[in-house]
Amino acid sequence: MLSGLDVVPSEQPRNIPRQITLAARQSPSTPLVVHSATRPAATTLGELYDESLRLAGGLRDLGVAPGDVVAIQLPNWRECFAAHAATWLCGAVLLPIVPIYGRREVEFILRQSGARVIIAARALRARDNSDLLEALANLPTLDHRIVVGDPLPATVPFADLVRDGSPTAQPCEPASPRERCLLVYTSGTTSDPKGVQHSHASLLGEIEAMRELRGGGPEVISLVAFPSGHIAGVLGILRMLSRATLTVAMDSWDPLAAAQLIVKHGVQASGGAPIHLSELLDVAERHRLDLSSLREYTTGAASVTGALIRRADKLGVVAFRSYGSTEHPTISSGTPQDPLDKRADTDGRLAPGTEVRIVDEHGADVAPGQSGEILSRGPELFVGYHDSTLTSDSMVGGWFRTGDIGTIDSDGYLRITDRKKDIIVRGGENISSKEVEDVLLSHPAVAQAAAVGAADERLGERVCAFVVLNSGHHLDISAIAHHFTAAGLARQKTPEQLCIVTDLPRTASGKVQKQLLREQLSRSVDVVDDGARC
């Protein structure tokens, strides 16, 4: 068993409402800048806190009580940040939903979570959300739809709840730091997303661990690009609210705009998937932009190559790898002080307070330096899944089974070497293979289907579908795209590569041997995907 540094006990309050109240009172003038083509904003932490109190009062007037679930499907707008704070201030459970999720995902999440309220945008980029918002009116537990932008019939305008003179709420004090305050859904090995639950203690444990590991505070200028439906996005917002971090936020990813914001504001800290870092470096080279103010760039969520970290270093950007999950946000992380080879070739040392075991297939600890499945525990570990039947499968004796394979070197640096979980990681997004397969199998032309990740230099992986067709049927990539759109799935889950095969390799028990499919991607097969080869 290996342990990270001990977390130094903090004088900070151990629940989120008190923490963000304290931060707003101590640093009310901390700036917040939102970069958006449609809803740009410049405000301060104090103004945002006042707006959040009014929104919390409005939620209470709508009947939201402590413990109720409030869903938020918004990009990184001022309204999104106020909604996060207001949900916690009124004692409710925050349920952030990835903005690009479609009707199928949103309806499942709201139905399973029993959310009482959703706060959503009338329009997202070029997408009109009217059909989605109207369909949600039929959910039995959903009492109110609060709309940012032009309202629809029977919806509540967001602006009406936060205008000057609206009733304010006093921050709600949870009975215990172990109370649930966050429910965030993540794709895993099952077809449907899994609801991961966090408490005040686990979220603030992550914030405190990162303070111990990397420092930071109001004097550090951060760029937030992850949307709030991801745990990284939630933590970025919480860091701003609870530690008064000067924040520049983007509501959609644009590498050139991000680079220009870094230069304009002298951004010192940011993070993203490898594709985000790669694109930042591309535009910096193309437009001769100096990103050397960026002294802390955390990347993970997909395979990170050492070459990418070394390329960043040559351009003056101090980047390093980090490893974690929605269930255990930061298991290990590099730091700006680590040597380049450790930043480039490992996933850093264990986070303060975190413990790790490396075990073999029988659950026994392996010898130092050998690889095995990573088990973790620590102050930021989740408190279980919303569907409690899933929790027992992921935990063993208080340890979280990550499903990832790794090793720890003699200097205490963790390195992820493989992934047991059957997920595809496209541009930092976890995509459930089974969910893709279920939609493929609903197509009348498809008899058998398997989805795997195909290596992609830019995205890390892209979705590749192997299918066996029913007799007499034909299928091409455009028909697949139309079928997935009709099914209501997010666009990134649609297969980008289609391999027509006569059979799928299986074990004696009938399980598809996906490793053989991945190997087959390098050989010649009958491909129908507009010219790409498997």
C-alpha positions in Angstrom: 0.0 0.0 0.0 1.3 3.5 -0.9 0.1 6.8 0.5 0.3 10.4 -0.6 1.4 13.2 1.7 -0.8 13.8 4.7 -3.4 16.6 4.3 -2.6 19.4 6.7 -5.8 20.2 8.7 -7.4 23.3 7.4 -9.1 26.1 9.3 -11.7 26.4 6.6 -15.3 25.4 7.1 -16.1 21.8 6.2 -19.3 22.5 4.2 -19.7 24.2 0.9 -22.3 26.9 1.8 -20.1 28.3 4.6 -17.0 28.0 2.5 -18.3 30.0 -0.5 -19.9 32.6 1.9 -16.6 33.1 3.6 -14.8 33.5 0.3 -17.3 36.0 -1.0 -17.1 38.1 2.1 -13.3 38.0 2.3 -12.6 38.6 -1.4 -15.7 40.2 -2.9 -13.8 42.1 -5.6 -12.2 38.9 -7.2 -12.9 39.2 -10.9 -14.8 36.7 -13.1 -14.7 37.0 -16.9 -16.9 34.9 -19.1 -15.8 34.6 -22.8 -18.8 33.8 -24.9 -20.1 34.7 -28.3 -23.7 34.9 -27.0 -23.5 35.6 -23.2 -20.2 37.4 -22.4 -20.0 38.7 -18.8 -17.6 40.5 -16.4 -18.5 40.4 -12.8 -17.0 39.9 -9.3 -17.3 37.1 -6.8 -19.3 39.4 -4.5 -21.8 40.3 -7.2 -22.1 36.6 -8.2 -22.7 35.7 -4.6 -25.5 38.2 -4.2 -27.1 36.9 -7.4 -26.8 33.4 -6.1 -28.6 34.3 -2.8 -31.5 35.7 -4.9 -31.6 32.6 -7.0 -31.5 30.4 -3.9 -34.5 32.3 -2.5 -36.3 31.8 -5.8 -35.6 28.1 -5.7 -37.0 27.9 -2.1 -40.1 29.8 -3.2 -40.6 27.1 -5.9 -40.6 24.5 -3.2 -37.0 23.2 -3.4 -36.0 21.8 0.0 -32.7 20.6 1.4 -31.8 17.3 -0.2 -33.8 17.9 -3.4 -32.0 17.5 -6.7 -31.5 20.5 -8.9 -30.3 19.8 -12.4 -28.3 22.3 -14.4 -27.6 22.0 -18.1 -25.7 25.1 -18.9 -22.3 26.0 -20.5 -19.8 28.1 -18.5 -22.0 31.2 -18.3 -22.4 33.5 -15.4 -25.9 32.0 -14.9 -24.3 28.5 -14.6 -21.9 29.6 -11.8 -24.8 31.4 -9.9 -26.9 28.3 -10.3 -24.2 26.1 -8.8 -23.7 28.4 -5.8 -27.5 28.8 -5.3 -28.1 25.1 -5.3 -25.6 24.5 -2.6 -26.7 27.6 -0.6 -30.3 26.4 -0.4 -29.1 22.9 0.7 -30.1 21.1 -2.5 -28.1 18.5 -4.4 -26.4 19.8 -7.5 -26.8 17.7 -10.7 -24.8 19.1 -13.6 -25.5 17.8 -17.0 -23.1 18.0 -19.9 -24.4 20.7 -22.2 -24.1 18.7 -25.4 -26.2 15.8 -24.1 -29.4 15.1 -26.1 -32.9 14.1 -25.1 -32.1 10.4 -24.5 -29.3 11.1 -22.0 -31.1 14.0 -20.3 -34.4 12.2 -19.8 -32.6 9.2 -18.3 -30.6 11.3 -15.9 -33.6 13.3 -14.8 -35.8 10.3 -14.4 -33.4 8.2 -12.4 -32.2 11.1 -10.2 -35.7 12.3 -9.4 -34.7 15.9 -10.0 -37.3 18.4 -9.0 -36.0 21.3 -11.1 -33.8 21.8 -14.2 -32.1 25.0 -15.1 -31.4 24.9 -18.9 -30.7 27.2 -21.8 -33.3 28.0 -24.4 -30.6 27.9 -27.0 -27.0 26.4 -27.0 -24.8 27.7 -29.8 -26.9 26.9 -33.0 -29.2 24.4 -31.2 -32.7 25.4 -30.2 -33.6 23.5 -27.0 -37.3 24.0 -27.3 -38.1 20.4 -28.2 -36.0 19.0 -25.3 -37.5 21.5 -22.8 -41.0 20.7 -23.9 -40.4 16.9 -23.7 -39.2 17.3 -20.1 -42.6 18.6 -19.1 -43.8 14.9 -19.1 -41.4 13.7 -16.5 -43.4 12.9 -13.3 -40.9 14.2 -10.7 -39.8 17.3 -12.5 -41.8 20.2 -11.1 -40.1 23.2 -12.7 -38.2 24.1 -15.9 -36.1 27.3 -15.4 -35.0 28.7 -18.7 -32.0 31.0 -19.4 -33.0 33.0 -22.5 -36.4 33.3 -24.1 -38.9 31.3 -21.9 -41.4 28.8 -23.2 -45.0 28.3 -22.0 -45.2 26.9 -18.4 -41.5 27.5 -17.8 -39.9 29.9 -15.3 -37.6 32.7 -16.7 -34.2 32.6 -15.0 -34.1 36.4 -15.1 -37.2 36.7 -12.9 -35.6 34.8 -10.1 -32.4 36.9 -9.9 -33.6 40.5 -10.6 -32.9 43.2 -8.0 -35.5 43.0 -5.2 -36.0 39.2 -5.4 -36.1 37.5 -2.1 -32.8 36.1 -0.8 -32.0 33.0 1.1 -29.8 32.5 4.1 -27.1 29.8 3.5 -28.4 26.4 4.5 -26.2 24.5 7.0 -26.0 20.8 6.3 -26.3 18.5 9.2 -23.0 16.7 8.4 -20.1 17.2 6.0 -20.9 13.7 4.8 -24.3 14.8 3.4 -24.7 14.3 -0.3 -24.3 17.6 -2.3 -23.4 16.5 -5.8 -24.7 13.9 -8.2 -22.8 13.7 -11.5 -23.4 11.1 -14.2 -20.5 9.5 -15.9 -20.3 6.9 -18.7 -18.8 3.6 -17.7 -19.0 0.0 -18.7 -22.8 -0.1 -18.5 -25.1 1.1 -21.2 -26.7 3.9 -19.1 -24.7 6.6 -17.3 -23.9 6.0 -13.6 -24.8 8.6 -11.0 -21.7 9.4 -8.8 -22.5 10.9 -5.5 -20.1 13.3 -3.6 -20.4 14.9 -0.2 -19.3 18.3 1.1 -16.4 16.5 2.7 -15.3 14.7 -0.4 -15.4 17.8 -2.7 -13.7 20.1 -0.2 -11.2 17.2 0.4 -10.2 17.5 -3.3 -10.0 21.3 -3.1 -7.8 21.1 0.0 -5.6 18.3 -1.5 -4.9 20.4 -4.6 -4.1 23.4 -2.4 -1.6 21.3 -0.5 -0.1 19.9 -3.7 0.0 23.0 -5.9 -0.9 26.0 -3.9 -2.8 28.7 -5.7 -5.5 31.2 -4.5 -6.9 34.6 -5.4 -3.5 35.7 -6.8 -3.5 32.8 -9.4 -5.3 33.6 -12.7 -7.1 30.4 -14.0 -8.7 29.6 -17.3 -11.7 27.2 -17.0 -12.6 25.4 -20.1 -14.2 22.1 -18.9 -18.0 22.3 -18.9 -19.7 21.7 -15.5 -21.2 18.3 -16.5 -17.7 16.9 -15.9 -16.2 16.5 -12.4 -13.3 18.7 -13.6 -15.7 21.4 -14.6 -17.6 21.2 -11.2 -14.3 21.4 -9.3 -13.1 24.4 -11.4 -16.3 26.3 -10.5 -16.1 25.2 -6.8 -12.4 26.3 -6.7 -13.5 29.8 -8.0 -16.4 30.0 -5.5 -14.6 28.6 -2.4 -11.1 29.9 -2.8 -11.8 33.2 -4.6 -9.7 32.2 -7.6 -9.5 34.9 -10.3 -11.2 33.1 -13.2 -11.5 33.4 -16.9 -14.1 31.0 -18.3 -15.0 29.8 -21.8 -18.4 28.5 -22.7 -17.2 26.5 -25.6 -13.7 25.3 -26.7 -11.9 27.4 -29.3 -8.1 26.9 -29.1 -7.3 30.3 -30.7 -9.6 32.2 -28.4 -8.1 30.2 -25.4 -4.6 31.2 -26.4 -5.6 34.8 -26.8 -7.2 34.8 -23.4 -4.1 33.3 -21.9 -2.0 36.1 -23.4 -4.5 38.9 -22.6 -5.0 38.0 -19.0 -1.7 36.4 -18.2 -3.3 33.1 -17.3 -1.1 31.0 -15.0 -3.2 27.8 -14.5 -5.5 25.8 -16.7 -6.2 22.2 -17.7 -7.9 20.0 -20.3 -7.8 16.8 -22.2 -4.7 16.2 -24.4 -6.5 17.4 -27.5 -7.0 20.8 -25.8 -3.3 21.1 -25.0 -2.3 20.0 -28.5 -4.5 22.5 -30.2 -3.3 25.3 -27.9 0.2 24.6 -28.9 -0.8 24.4 -32.6 -2.3 27.9 -32.5 0.6 29.3 -30.4 3.0 28.2 -33.1 0.9 29.2 -36.0 0.1 32.7 -34.6 3.4 33.3 -32.7 1.6 33.6 -29.4 3.6 33.5 -26.1 1.9 31.2 -23.7 4.8 31.2 -21.2 2.6 32.7 -18.4 1.0 29.2 -18.2 3.0 27.7 -15.5 0.5 25.0 -14.6 -1.4 23.0 -17.2 -3.0 19.8 -15.9 -3.9 17.2 -18.5 -5.5 13.8 -18.3 -8.9 12.1 -19.2 -7.2 10.2 -22.0 -3.8 8.8 -23.0 -1.2 11.5 -22.6 2.0 11.1 -24.6 5.3 12.1 -23.3 6.0 13.9 -26.6 3.0 16.3 -25.9 4.4 17.3 -22.5 7.9 17.8 -23.9 6.5 19.9 -26.8 4.7 22.1 -24.4 7.9 22.5 -22.4 9.7 23.7 -25.4 7.1 26.5 -25.9 7.4 27.5 -22.2 4.2 25.9 -21.0 4.7 23.8 -17.8 2.4 20.9 -18.4 2.0 17.7 -16.4 -0.2 14.6 -16.2 -2.9 13.8 -13.7 -4.9 10.7 -13.0 -8.4 10.3 -11.5 -12.0 9.7 -12.2 -15.4 11.1 -11.3 -15.5 8.7 -8.4 -12.0 9.7 -7.1 -11.2 13.1 -8.8 -7.4 13.2 -8.3 -5.6 10.0 -7.4 -2.2 11.3 -8.6 -0.9 14.4 -10.2 2.3 16.0 -11.4 3.4 19.4 -10.2 5.2 22.3 -11.9 8.3 21.4 -9.8 8.6 17.9 -11.0 11.4 17.0 -13.4 10.4 17.0 -17.1 10.8 13.2 -17.4 8.4 12.7 -14.5 5.9 15.2 -15.9 6.1 13.6 -19.4 6.3 9.9 -18.6 4.3 9.4 -15.4 1.0 10.4 -14.0 2.5 12.1 -10.9 2.7 11.2 -7.3 -0.3 10.4 -5.1 -2.5 13.3 -4.0 -2.3 14.3 -0.3 -4.4 11.9 1.8 -4.8 9.4 -1.0 -3.7 5.8 -0.6 -3.3 3.2 -3.5 -2.9 -0.5 -3.7 -1.7 -2.3 -6.9 -3.2 -5.7 -7.0 -3.2 -8.8 -9.2 -6.2 -10.5 -10.7 -6.8 -12.3 -7.4 -6.8 -9.0 -5.3 -3.3 -9.6 -3.8 -0.8 -6.8 -3.6 1.9 -7.1 -6.3 5.6 -6.6 -5.7 7.0 -3.1 -5.9 7.4 -1.9 -9.5 5.1 -4.5 -10.9 1.8 -3.6 -12.7 -1.7 -4.5 -11.5 -5.1 -3.0 -11.0 -5.2 0.2 -9.1 -7.3 0.4 -6.0 -7.7 3.8 -4.2 -9.1 5.5 -1.2 -8.8 8.9 0.3 -10.7 12.0 1.5 -12.1 12.9 -1.9 -13.5 9.4 -2.7 -17.2 9.4 -3.7 -19.8 8.2 -1.2 -21.4 5.7 -3.6 -23.5 5.5 -6.7 -27.1 6.7 -6.9 -28.0 3.2 -7.9 -26.6 1.5 -4.8 -26.4 -1.9 -6.5 -23.5 -0.6 -8.5 -21.5 0.5 -5.4 -20.8 -3.0 -4.1 -19.3 -4.0 -7.5 -16.8 -1.1 -7.5 -15.7 -1.3 -3.8 -13.7 -3.9 -2.0 -13.0 -3.5 1.7 -13.3 0.3 1.5 -11.1 0.5 -1.6 -12.3 1.8 -5.0 -11.6 -0.5 -7.9 -10.6 1.9 -10.7 -10.5 -0.7 -13.4 -7.2 0.8 -14.6 -3.8 -0.9 -14.7 -0.6 0.8 -13.5 2.6 0.7 -11.6 4.5 2.9 -9.2 8.2 3.6 -9.6 10.8 3.8 -6.9 10.4 7.5 -6.6 6.6 7.1 -5.9 5.3 8.2 -9.3 2.3 6.4 -10.7 2.0 5.4 -14.3 -1.1 4.2 -16.0 -0.3 1.4 -18.5 -3.7 0.0 -19.5 -7.4 0.3 -19.1 -9.7 -2.6 -18.0 -12.9 -0.6 -18.3 -14.6 -1.1 -21.6 -14.9 2.6 -22.5 -13.8 4.8 -25.4 -12.1 8.0 -24.5 -12.7 10.5 -27.3 -11.2 14.0 -26.8 -11.4 13.5 -23.0 -15.1 12.3 -23.1 -15.9 8.8 -21.7 -18.2 6.9 -24.1 -19.8 3.7 -23.1 -19.2 1.0 -25.7 -22.4 -0.8 -24.6 -24.5 2.3 -25.1 -23.1 2.7 -28.7 -23.7 -1.0 -29.3 -27.3 -0.9 -28.0 -28.1 1.9 -30.6 -26.4 0.0 -33.4 -28.4 -3.1 -32.6 -31.6 -1.2 -32.9 -30.9 -0.5 -36.6 -32.8 -3.0 -38.8 -29.7 -3.8 -40.8 -27.5 -4.8 -37.9 -27.4 -8.4 -36.5 -24.3 -8.1 -34.3 -22.3 -5.1 -33.1 -19.2 -4.2 -31.1 -17.8 -0.7 -30.5 -14.1 -0.1 -29.8 -11.8 2.9 -29.7 -9.7 3.4 -32.8 -6.5 5.3 -32.2 -6.7 8.9 -33.3 -3.7 11.3 -33.2 -5.9 14.4 -32.4 -8.7 12.9 -30.3 -6.9 10.1 -28.6 -9.6 7.7 -29.7 -12.6 7.7 -32.0 -15.6 5.4 -32.1 -15.3 2.5 -34.4 -18.2 0.1 -35.0 -17.8 -3.5 -36.1 -21.1 -4.8 -37.4 -22.4 -8.1 -38.8 -25.3 -7.3 -41.2 -28.6 -9.1 -41.5 -29.0 -10.9 -44.8 -29.9 -8.6 -47.7 -29.2 -5.4 -45.9 -26.7 -2.6 -46.6 -25.3 0.0 -44.2 -23.0 3.0 -44.6 -21.6 5.6 -42.3 -24.2 8.3 -43.3 -27.0 5.9 -42.4 -25.3 5.3 -39.0 -25.1 9.0 -38.4 -28.8 9.5 -39.2 -29.8 6.6 -36.9 -27.8 7.9 -33.9 -29.2 11.4 -34.4 -32.7 10.0 -34.4 -31.9 8.1 -31.2 -31.1 11.3 -29.5 -27.5 10.6 -28.5 -24.8 13.2 -28.3 -22.9 13.6 -31.5 -19.5 12.5 -30.2 -21.0 9.0 -29.5 -21.8 8.4 -33.2 -19.3 6.0 -34.9 -16.9 7.7 -37.2 -15.5 4.4 -38.6 -17.6 1.5 -39.7 -16.2 -2.0 -40.3 -18.5 -4.6 -42.0 -17.4 -8.1 -40.9 -18.9 -11.6 -41.3 -18.5 -12.5 -37.7 -17.3 -11.2 -34.3 -14.5 -13.0 -32.5 -15.8 -14.5 -29.2 -14.7 -16.4 -26.2 -16.1 -19.9 -25.4 -18.6 -18.1 -23.2 -19.7 -15.9 -26.0 -18.0 -12.7 -25.0 -16.7 -10.5 -27.8 -12.9 -10.4 -27.8 -12.4 -6.7 -28.3 -8.7 -6.9 -28.2 -8.8 -8.9 -31.4 -11.0 -6.2 -33.0 -8.5 -3.5 -32.0 -5.8 -5.6 -33.6 -7.9 -6.1 -36.7 -8.1 -2.3 -37.2 -4.5 -2.5 -38.5 -5.4 -5.1 -41.1 -7.6 -5.0 -44.2 -11.3 -5.5 -43.8 -14.4 -4.5 -45.7 -14.8 -0.8 -44.7 -17.6 1.6 -45.4 -16.7 4.9 -43.9 -16.2 7.4 -46.6 -12.6 6.4 -47.4 -11.1 5.8 -43.9 -9.5 2.4 -43.4 -9.7 0.2 -40.4 
